[in-house]
C-alpha cells in the first residue's frame, strides 16, 4: 500500500522493529500458555480421575494457576508495549506532519490537511488497539493448528478447512463491497465538509434564511453516503451470513468429530474438552483480523497519506540561516496561481520597494491585492518569477526563520485558542510562557492599550471556544499587535482598517510611521484614501496586473482623480 517512491515512514518506524520482534516473541509464549487449559483438562482426565489423587490435583492446579498468572502478565506487557510504541511514533512524526501540511510547498486542499491530522490519531489508535494484538497472535495460529493435528489428524484437517473457508469468505466480502465503501466514504466526507462550512457561516447564512436550502443540500450529500452504505450492506448479506454460519457451526462440527473419535477410543475425554478451547483460540485471531479489514484498510490509507507528507518534508532540506533582512522587496515578473488551482490571479507583476518605505496598494475588488499580500509573506508560492527579500529569493529562506521577521494582518483575522498575550507573542513558547516585555512593547506599538484595558482579564483573557467574544475592530487591533511583535522587517497589512473607526485609523497610521522610523518596510492594502497620506509609494493594481507604480505624489499627479475622489469611490477610481 505504501507505494511512494520514497518510503520515509518505513525508515522512521525502523527503530521500533526490536520492540515489534519482542512482541512477536511474547505472542509465541502467550500462544503456548493458552494451551495450558486443554492440557490441564487432559491431565485431569488421565491422572486425577483415574488415580483419584488429591495431591496430584493440587499440584496440577498450582502449576496451571501460576502459568495463567504468567499469561496475564504477558498480555499486560504486550498491551503496554503497543501503547508506548504508538505514543512514541506519534511524538516522532506528529510535529513534522503538522509543520509540513502548513508549508506552502505542500499543495493539498485544506480538507485534506484536516484529514491528515485525523490520520495521526487513526494510526496511533490502530497501533495501540486490539487488532494489532490479534495480528500478532495470527503469527502463531499454525502452532495451535499443529497441536490440533497432534490431538488427531482428522481434527487438525477439519480446523484447517474451517480456517480456509473463513478467510475465503472474508476476502470475497471485501471484494464485493470495497468499491461501494470507498464511494460511501467519499460522499460522507463531502457531507462532513459541507456541514462544517454551514456551521462556520451560520451567523451569516441564518439571518438571510439560507439554512433550509443548505440543510437540504447537506441532506443530499448525506443521502448519497447512506445509499452507498446500504448498497454495500445488501451486497455483503450473503457473505456475512455464510461467515456467521461457519463461525457458529465450527464448534459443533469439531465436537461431533471429537466425540466420534472418543467413541472409537482414539482420544480421551480430556482431549474432547481441549478441542473446544484450542479451536476457539485458533479461530479468534483469524476472524478478528478478517472482520477488521476496514480498520486495516483505513490504517494503510492513513499511513499512505502521512508517508506522502513526510516524503515532501524530506525533500525540503534545511536551508542556510540568512541574517535578519532590512526589508527591501523586489518582485520580478511573477505569475501567481492559488494552491491547487490553475487560475492566474497575478500576471507578470514586477516592482521594487526599498527598505524603510510605506507602500500603499489600491485597486478595485478582484484586482489581486490580497493575492499579492499572500505572495509577499510567502503564504502562496509563485508559479513563475521571483520574490526577493534583501536580494535573497523567498524560496531560499527557511519559513520558520523568515516568519520571525515578517508581520501579516490578513483580511480574515484568526485568533487561536489561548490567551490574548499568547496570541500577540505568536505562541513562541511551548509551556505557555512568553516574553512579557516584548508583548507589552508590541501592544504599545500597535496602540491597543485601551483594548486590553477593557478586556475582563486583560492580557490573560481567553480566546476561542468558551472565551471572550471580540468585536471585529478588537480582533484587527490584536492581530496588528501580533504582526508587529518582534519588530518585523516587513509588515504586510491587508485591509487592516476595515473595522476601525477614525481613532483606530489614526492609531494605525502612527504604528506604520513608527515602524518606518525603525527601518521596517510596510505594505498597506486599503480602500480608503485617507490612509494614503501615510504612504511613500503607491501601487495601483487592476485585473491581476500592475497598472501604475511609483512615488505617491507622482502617481496621484498622473491619476488626479485619486486626490479628488472621496474614500468610498476608491474602487471606481482605481478601475479607471
C-alpha positions in Angstrom: 0.0 0.0 0.0 2.9 2.4 0.8 3.9 2.7 -2.8 5.5 6.1 -2.8 8.9 6.5 -4.4 10.5 7.1 -1.0 9.0 5.3 2.0 10.0 7.7 4.7 7.6 6.3 7.2 9.2 2.9 6.9 12.6 4.5 7.8 11.0 6.3 10.8 9.5 3.1 12.2 12.7 1.1 11.8 13.9 1.8 15.3 10.7 0.3 16.6 11.4 -3.1 15.0 13.2 -4.5 18.1 10.1 -3.8 20.1 7.9 -5.4 17.5 10.1 -8.5 17.4 9.8 -8.7 21.2 6.1 -8.5 20.9 6.2 -11.4 18.4 8.2 -13.5 20.8 5.8 -12.6 23.7 3.0 -13.7 21.4 4.7 -17.0 20.9 4.8 -17.6 24.7 1.3 -16.3 25.0 0.2 -18.9 22.5 2.0 -21.6 24.4 0.4 -20.6 27.6 -3.0 -20.6 26.0 -2.5 -24.4 25.6 -2.3 -24.8 29.3 -6.1 -25.1 30.0 -6.7 -28.0 27.5 -3.5 -29.8 28.8 -4.8 -29.3 32.3 -8.1 -30.8 31.4 -6.4 -33.8 29.7 -4.2 -34.3 32.8 -7.3 -34.3 35.0 -8.9 -36.9 32.8 -5.8 -39.1 32.5 -4.3 -38.8 36.0 -6.6 -37.3 38.7 -9.9 -39.0 37.7 -8.2 -42.4 37.3 -5.9 -42.2 40.4 -8.3 -40.2 42.5 -5.2 -38.4 43.9 -6.0 -35.1 45.6 -2.2 -34.3 45.8 -1.9 -34.6 42.0 -4.9 -32.4 41.6 -3.4 -29.8 44.0 0.0 -29.7 42.2 -1.7 -29.5 38.7 -3.9 -26.7 39.9 -1.0 -24.7 41.4 1.0 -25.1 38.2 -1.9 -24.1 36.0 -2.7 -21.0 38.1 0.9 -20.0 38.0 1.1 -20.3 34.2 -2.3 -18.4 33.9 -0.8 -15.6 36.0 2.3 -15.5 33.7 -0.1 -15.3 30.7 -1.9 -12.3 32.3 1.5 -10.6 32.9 2.5 -11.2 29.2 -0.8 -9.8 28.0 -0.4 -6.7 30.1 3.2 -6.2 28.8 2.0 -6.6 25.2 -0.7 -4.1 25.6 1.5 -1.5 27.4 4.3 -2.0 24.8 2.0 -1.4 21.9 0.6 1.7 23.6 4.1 3.1 24.2 5.2 2.4 20.6 2.1 4.2 19.4 2.8 7.2 21.6 6.5 7.3 20.7 5.7 7.1 17.0 3.2 10.0 17.3 5.8 12.1 19.1 8.3 11.4 16.4 6.2 12.2 13.4 3.4 14.5 14.8 5.3 17.8 14.7 6.8 17.0 11.4 3.4 16.3 9.8 1.8 19.4 11.3 4.7 21.6 10.2 4.7 20.2 6.7 1.0 20.5 6.0 1.2 24.2 6.8 4.1 24.8 4.4 3.4 26.5 1.1 5.1 23.8 -0.9 2.6 21.1 0.1 -0.3 21.8 -2.4 -3.2 19.9 -0.9 -6.7 21.2 -0.1 -7.5 22.3 3.4 -10.0 19.5 3.9 -7.2 17.0 3.1 -4.9 18.8 5.6 -7.5 18.3 8.4 -7.9 14.6 7.2 -4.1 14.1 7.8 -4.5 15.4 11.3 -7.2 12.8 11.9 -4.8 10.3 10.3 -2.3 10.8 13.0 -4.9 9.8 15.6 -6.1 6.9 13.5 -2.5 5.5 13.2 -1.8 5.9 16.9 -5.2 4.3 17.9 -4.8 1.4 15.5 -1.3 0.5 16.7 -2.4 0.6 20.3 -5.7 -1.2 19.6 -6.8 -4.8 19.7 -6.4 -5.5 16.0 -2.6 -5.4 16.2 -2.7 -7.9 19.1 -4.8 -10.3 17.0 -2.4 -9.8 14.1 0.5 -10.8 16.4 -1.5 -13.9 17.6 -2.1 -14.7 13.9 1.6 -15.4 13.5 1.3 -18.4 15.8 -2.0 -19.9 14.6 0.0 -22.6 12.8 1.3 -23.6 16.2 -2.2 -24.1 17.5 -3.1 -25.9 14.3 -0.2 -28.2 14.8 -1.4 -29.0 18.3 -4.8 -30.0 16.9 -3.1 -32.3 14.4 -1.2 -33.8 17.3 -4.5 -34.5 19.0 -5.7 -36.2 15.9 -5.1 -35.6 12.2 -8.8 -35.5 11.4 -9.4 -32.7 14.0 -6.4 -30.7 12.5 -7.7 -31.2 9.0 -11.2 -30.1 10.0 -9.8 -27.0 11.7 -7.7 -26.2 8.6 -10.7 -26.4 6.3 -12.7 -24.1 8.6 -9.9 -21.5 8.6 -9.6 -21.6 4.8 -13.4 -21.1 4.4 -13.4 -18.2 6.9 -10.5 -16.4 5.1 -12.1 -17.1 1.7 -15.5 -15.7 2.7 -13.9 -12.6 4.3 -11.9 -11.9 1.1 -15.0 -12.4 -1.0 -16.9 -10.0 1.2 -14.2 -7.3 0.9 -14.1 -7.7 -2.9 -17.9 -7.4 -3.1 -18.3 -4.2 -1.1 -14.9 -2.5 -1.4 -15.8 -0.1 -4.2 -19.1 0.8 -2.6 -17.4 1.6 0.7 -15.0 3.9 -1.0 -17.8 5.8 -2.6 -19.7 5.9 0.7 -16.6 7.4 2.5 -16.1 10.0 -0.2 -19.8 11.0 0.0 -19.6 11.1 3.8 -16.5 13.3 3.6 -18.4 15.8 1.3 -21.3 15.8 3.8 -19.0 16.5 6.7 -17.1 19.3 4.8 -20.4 20.9 3.8 -21.8 20.6 7.3 -18.7 22.2 8.7 -19.0 25.1 6.2 -22.6 25.6 7.3 -21.6 25.8 11.0 -18.8 28.2 10.3 -21.0 30.6 8.3 -24.2 30.2 10.3 -24.1 33.8 11.7 -24.2 35.0 8.1 -26.5 32.5 6.4 -29.1 32.2 9.2 -30.3 35.8 9.1 -30.7 35.5 5.3 -32.9 32.4 5.5 -30.3 30.2 3.9 -30.3 27.4 6.5 -33.3 25.4 4.9 -31.7 25.1 1.4 -28.3 24.5 2.9 -29.8 21.8 5.1 -31.4 20.2 2.0 -28.0 20.3 0.2 -26.4 18.6 3.2 -29.1 16.0 3.2 -28.4 15.2 -0.4 -24.7 14.5 0.4 -25.7 12.5 3.4 -28.2 10.5 1.5 -25.6 9.6 -1.1 -23.3 8.3 1.7 -26.2 6.4 3.3 -27.2 5.0 -0.1 -23.8 3.6 -0.8 -23.5 2.1 2.7 -26.9 0.5 2.2 -25.9 -0.9 -1.2 -22.7 -2.3 0.4 -24.7 -3.9 3.2 -27.0 -5.5 0.7 -24.2 -6.9 -1.4 -22.5 -8.3 1.7 -25.6 -10.0 3.2 -24.8 -13.4 1.7 -21.1 -13.3 2.6 -21.8 -12.1 6.1 -24.5 -14.8 6.6 -22.2 -17.5 5.4 -19.4 -16.3 7.7 -21.8 -16.3 10.7 -22.9 -19.8 9.8 -19.4 -21.1 9.7 -18.3 -19.3 12.9 -21.4 -20.6 14.8 -21.2 -24.1 13.4 -17.4 -24.8 13.6 -17.5 -25.7 17.3 -20.4 -28.1 16.7 -18.6 -29.8 13.8 -15.4 -30.1 15.8 -17.2 -31.5 18.8 -19.0 -34.1 16.7 -15.7 -35.2 15.3 -14.1 -35.3 18.8 -17.0 -37.3 20.2 -16.9 -39.8 17.3 -13.1 -40.2 17.9 -13.8 -40.7 21.7 -16.4 -43.3 21.0 -13.9 -45.1 18.8 -11.4 -44.8 21.7 -8.9 -42.8 19.6 -8.8 -39.8 22.1 -9.8 -39.5 25.7 -12.5 -37.3 27.3 -10.0 -34.6 28.2 -9.0 -34.2 24.6 -12.6 -33.5 23.6 -12.7 -30.6 26.0 -9.3 -29.5 24.8 -10.7 -29.3 21.3 -13.2 -26.7 22.4 -10.6 -24.4 23.9 -7.9 -24.7 21.3 -10.4 -24.3 18.4 -11.7 -21.0 19.9 -8.1 -19.8 20.4 -7.3 -20.7 16.8 -10.3 -19.2 15.2 -10.4 -16.0 17.2 -7.4 -14.1 15.7 -8.3 -15.2 12.2 -11.9 -14.0 12.5 -10.8 -10.8 14.3 -8.3 -9.9 11.6 -10.6 -10.8 8.7 -13.5 -8.9 10.2 -11.3 -5.8 10.7 -10.3 -5.4 7.1 -12.0 -1.9 7.0 -9.9 -0.8 10.0 -6.8 -2.2 8.4 -7.5 -0.6 5.1 -8.2 2.8 6.8 -4.9 2.4 8.7 -3.0 1.7 5.5 -4.6 4.6 3.7 -3.8 6.9 6.6 -0.2 5.7 6.7 0.0 6.3 2.9 -1.1 9.9 3.3 1.2 10.5 6.3 4.1 9.0 4.3 3.4 11.3 1.4 3.6 14.3 3.7 6.8 13.1 5.4 8.3 12.4 2.0 7.7 16.0 1.0 9.3 17.1 4.3 12.4 15.1 3.4 12.6 17.0 0.1 12.6 20.3 1.9 16.2 20.2 3.1 17.4 22.5 5.9 18.4 25.8 4.4 21.3 28.1 5.3 20.4 30.5 8.0 20.3 34.0 6.5 20.8 37.2 8.5 17.9 39.5 9.6 16.7 41.3 6.4 16.5 45.0 6.1 13.1 44.7 4.4 13.8 45.6 0.8 11.3 43.8 -1.5 11.8 43.0 -5.2 9.0 41.3 -7.2 10.2 40.2 -10.6 7.8 39.0 -13.4 5.7 37.0 -11.0 2.9 34.8 -12.3 0.7 33.5 -9.4 -2.0 30.9 -9.1 -3.7 29.9 -5.9 -2.8 26.5 -4.4 -4.5 23.6 -6.2 -5.7 25.9 -9.0 -4.7 26.9 -12.5 -6.4 30.3 -12.4 -3.9 33.1 -12.8 -4.5 35.8 -10.2 -1.3 37.8 -10.8 0.2 38.1 -14.2 3.7 39.4 -14.9 3.9 41.6 -11.8 7.1 43.5 -11.1 8.1 46.3 -8.8 10.9 47.1 -6.3 10.5 48.6 -2.9 13.3 50.0 -0.8 13.5 49.3 2.9 12.0 51.8 5.3 9.2 52.8 2.9 5.4 52.5 3.2 3.8 51.2 0.1 0.0 51.7 -0.5 -1.7 49.2 -2.7 -5.0 50.1 -4.2 -7.3 48.8 -6.9 -10.8 47.5 -7.5 -12.1 44.3 -5.9 -10.7 41.3 -7.6 -7.6 43.2 -8.8 -5.3 40.8 -7.0 -4.3 42.9 -3.9 -4.9 40.1 -1.3 -3.1 37.6 -3.6 -0.2 40.0 -3.7 -0.2 40.1 0.1 -0.1 36.3 0.3 2.7 36.3 -2.2 4.9 38.8 -0.3 4.6 36.9 3.1 5.2 33.5 1.4 1.8 32.1 2.0 1.4 31.4 -1.8 4.3 30.4 -4.0 4.7 31.9 -7.4 4.2 29.7 -10.5 6.8 31.8 -12.3 9.1 34.7 -11.4 10.8 35.6 -8.1 10.2 37.5 -4.9 13.4 38.8 -3.2 13.8 39.9 0.3 17.2 41.8 0.5 18.4 40.1 -2.7 17.5 36.6 -1.3 14.8 34.7 -3.1 11.8 34.0 -0.8 12.1 30.3 -1.6 15.7 30.2 -0.2 14.5 31.3 3.3 13.5 28.8 6.0 9.9 29.6 6.6 10.1 29.4 10.3 13.2 31.7 10.3 11.7 34.2 7.9 8.5 34.3 9.9 10.3 35.9 12.7 11.0 39.0 10.5 7.6 39.2 8.9 4.3 40.6 10.2 1.0 40.0 8.5 -2.6 41.1 9.1 -4.9 39.3 6.6 -8.5 40.3 5.8 -9.9 37.4 7.8 -8.5 37.5 11.3 -7.8 34.2 13.0 -7.1 34.3 16.7 -6.1 30.9 18.1 -7.3 29.3 21.3 -5.2 30.6 24.2 -4.8 34.0 25.9 -4.5 37.4 24.3 -0.9 37.6 25.4 -0.1 34.2 23.8 -1.7 35.3 20.5 0.3 38.5 20.5 3.5 36.6 21.3 2.8 34.2 18.4 2.8 31.2 20.8 6.6 31.3 20.8 6.8 29.2 24.0 5.6 25.6 24.3 4.9 25.9 28.0 2.6 28.9 27.7 5.3 31.4 29.0 6.3 34.4 26.9 8.5 37.5 26.9 6.2 39.9 28.7 8.3 42.9 27.8 8.1 42.1 24.1 4.3 41.6 24.4 3.9 45.0 26.1 6.1 46.6 23.5 4.1 45.2 20.7 0.8 46.3 22.3 2.2 49.8 22.8 3.5 49.9 19.3 0.0 48.8 17.9 -1.7 51.2 20.3 -4.1 48.6 21.8 -3.7 49.5 25.5 -7.3 50.7 25.5 -8.5 47.4 24.1 -6.5 45.4 26.7 -7.8 47.6 29.5 -11.5 46.9 28.5 -11.0 43.1 28.5 -12.2 41.2 31.5 -8.8 39.6 32.3 -6.5 42.0 30.3 -3.7 40.1 28.6 -4.9 36.9 30.2 -8.3 37.0 28.6 -9.1 33.7 26.9 -9.6 33.4 23.2 -11.5 30.7 21.4 -14.4 28.4 22.5 -15.8 29.5 25.8 -13.6 32.6 25.8 -14.3 36.3 25.3 -16.2 37.3 22.2 -14.2 40.0 20.4 -15.6 42.6 18.0 -14.2 42.9 14.5 -12.2 46.0 15.4 -10.7 44.4 18.5 -9.7 41.3 16.5 -8.0 43.5 13.9 -6.1 45.6 16.5 -4.9 42.4 18.4 -3.8 41.0 15.0 -1.9 44.2 14.4 -0.1 43.8 17.7 0.7 40.2 16.8 2.1 41.3 13.4 4.4 43.9 14.9 5.6 41.6 17.7 9.4 41.2 17.5 9.9 44.4 15.4 9.4 42.8 11.9 11.5 44.0 8.9 8.5 43.5 6.6 4.9 44.2 7.6 2.0 43.4 5.2 -1.4 44.8 6.1 -4.4 43.7 4.1 -7.4 46.0 4.8 -6.3 46.4 8.5 -8.7 49.3 8.9 -11.9 47.8 7.5 -13.4 47.6 11.0 -11.7 50.6 12.6 -13.1 54.0 13.4 -11.4 57.3 12.8 -9.4 57.0 16.0 -8.4 53.5 15.1 -7.1 54.6 11.7 -5.0 57.4 13.3 -3.5 54.8 15.7 -2.8 52.5 12.7 -1.1 55.4 10.9 1.0 56.1 14.0 2.1 52.4 14.1 3.2 52.4 10.5 5.1 55.7 10.9 6.9 54.3 14.0 7.9 51.1 12.1 9.1 53.2 9.2 11.4 55.1 11.5 12.8 51.8 12.7 13.7 50.9 9.1 10.8 48.4 8.5 9.1 48.1 5.2 5.3 48.4 5.3 2.8 47.3 2.6 -0.7 48.6 3.2 -3.6 47.4 1.1 -6.5 49.7 1.6 -9.7 51.1 0.0 -9.7 54.3 2.0 -8.0 57.4 0.5 -7.3 58.8 3.9 -4.7 56.1 4.6 -2.7 57.0 1.6 -1.4 60.1 3.3 0.9 57.8 5.4 2.4 56.1 2.3 5.6 57.0 0.4 4.9 54.9 -2.7 1.7 53.8 -4.4 0.9 50.7 -6.4 -2.3 50.6 -8.4 -3.5 47.2 -9.5 -6.1 46.1 -11.9 -7.1 42.6 -13.2 -4.1 41.0 -11.6 -1.5 43.3 -13.2 0.4 46.5 -12.1 -1.4 49.5 -13.5 0.8 52.2 -12.0 3.7 52.2 -9.5 5.8 55.0 -8.2 6.1 57.7 -5.5 2.7 58.6 -4.1 2.7 62.2 -5.3 3.8 61.2 -8.8 1.1 58.6 -9.1 -1.5 61.0 -7.8 -0.5 63.6 -10.2 -0.7 61.0 -13.0 -4.2 60.0 -11.7 -5.6 63.2 -10.3 -8.9 61.6 -9.6 -7.2 59.9 -6.6 -6.8 63.3 -4.9 -10.3 64.4 -5.7 -12.3 61.3 -5.1 -13.7 60.6 -1.6 -12.7 57.4 0.1 -15.8 55.3 -0.8 -15.1 55.9 -4.6 -11.6 54.5 -4.5 -12.6 51.3 -6.2 -14.1 53.2 -9.1 -11.1 55.5 -9.4 -8.7 52.5 -9.4 -10.6 50.8 -12.1 -10.4 53.9 -14.3 
